[in-house]
């Protein structure tokens, strides 16, 4: 009975070949290394940004959605129609939803402008000044590190109080606790009642440069000429759809829309934002898959050519193995395993390179990077599959050699 070649033998031969011909091996695997590294870096970037968008940008609060003037619009024609059709969401709309909706847990209002914040000679430009209702304390994803949120008493009395972001706390109050001290927002003095937990940056832009004031204080000072956002919190995830439907029905009734007319307002939730974002990143990912595929094909062709040269170099060895009883299957398996191992080694080097790039990017920039384990496994499987696919022809050529002719060959 013929002895089957154990897998460890061709694996050992492949590793020895890589060690013995370091430069040739590096050049052979360069395409695989670059393709795998590119794939991992792109996936890490998309995954990291997706996580950041989901947690920091698209997070509208726990089981919450927003009623606003416009929905998400991706076509210019639809935007023009919406600008003609959609009216501002008003304070009356907020009061109507707050008093008449039955399903939500709570309803809040939010409106904002951009202004200047100052303490003494220290000034911060482009501060987001937001008017919020007290009910936003339980809807907002914002967390507190000191003090409190805006309360109903602040709102009813139109108090001149503010909850500030981390940028204002650290830059305007560098040596003292901001709570209880005065901050000037657009030349109006406010008493700081709370400090928010730092959020971080988005592509280098800080999201901690803000101040929350009572919504009725805001309307007294600035008015609500640009409309407001109404934030609705459902009782739980399973209540989201029904709560949105009830909100939509009431808003349509307030605007006297017939069943055939399009909504003259927008309803936005985190799932909708993430769906749009995933569509955008999906296009980027598909484009990068095309680039990576070119690298993989180039790397595969190089591996095939090197394996063909290896078959020629080892023709006499193949003849000896066949003369000693090795079958075509044994020879085929040997060269396929060698090609697979070499390609997988290139994949491993590519993964290591990508990890280094991701760590460097996280350490030196504000770009969020996250490498999923699934991406590493997929990259390794793809690189091994490329070695097998492009190694079939050289392996088959080696397996089909006749023992006598192979033994006569002199290298």
Protein Blocks (a to p, Z undefined) as FASTA:
>chain_A
ZZdddfklmmmmmmmmmmmmmmlmmmmmmmmmmmmmmmmmmmmmmmmmmmmmmmmmmmnb
ghiacddfbdcdfbfklmmmmmmmpccddfklmmmmmmmpmkbmbdcddddddddddehj
bccehiacddddfklmmmpmcdcfehjdddfklmmnopabddddfklmmmmmmmbcfehp
acdeehiacddfbdcddfbjeehiackbccdddfklmmmmnopmnopadddddfbfklmm
mmmmmmmmmmmmmnopafkbccfbdcddfklmmmmmmmmmmmmmmmmmmmmmmmmmmmmm
mmmmmmmmmmmmmmmmmmmmmmnopafklmmmmmmmmmmmmmmmmmmmmmmmmmmmmmmm
mmmmccdcdddfklmmmmmmmmmmmmmmmmmmmmmmmmmpcfklmmmpcZZ
